[in-house]
Amino acid sequence: GIQGIVDAYRQILPQIRLYGPTNFSPIINHVARFAAHSLQQGTAAQYFILLIITDGEITDLDQTRQAIVNASKLPMSIIIVGVGEASF
């Protein structure tokens, strides 16, 4: 659930270093490939949820928009959550 996600985020945050640039399109395209493969199997057995937690503004906005459009017909959802002081 949501509390599990928050707990995992709080646990890992001290162990990672956040830095830019903030490019979302590569990870969206990566997960979309999994979803596309699942769709080709002809079953509705898998659905993918990509949760992106970011502390920075998107630096590849045009590519990210296109990746979201390309993924829009796939069995996946994309959730982007901004944390911190950046202008999201």
C-alpha positions, 0 to 999 in steps of 0.5 A: 500500500501507500504506507509501504511505499512511503516507508521504503522511500524513507528507508532508502533516501539516506543511502542514495544521492539525488542528482540531475539531469532529470530525464524521465523518458528512458525509464518510461520507455523501459517499462513500456517495453515490458508492458508491450511484451505483456500485451503481445502475450494476448492475456491481461495477466500483467499490469505495470505501475511506474511510480517516479519520485523526483526532486527535480524538474523534468529536463527532457520534457518533449521526450517524456511527453512522447514516451507517455503518449506512446505508452498510453495504450499499454497496460500501464500507469505512470505516477510522477510525484515531486518532492522538495522545493523544485517547481513541478 
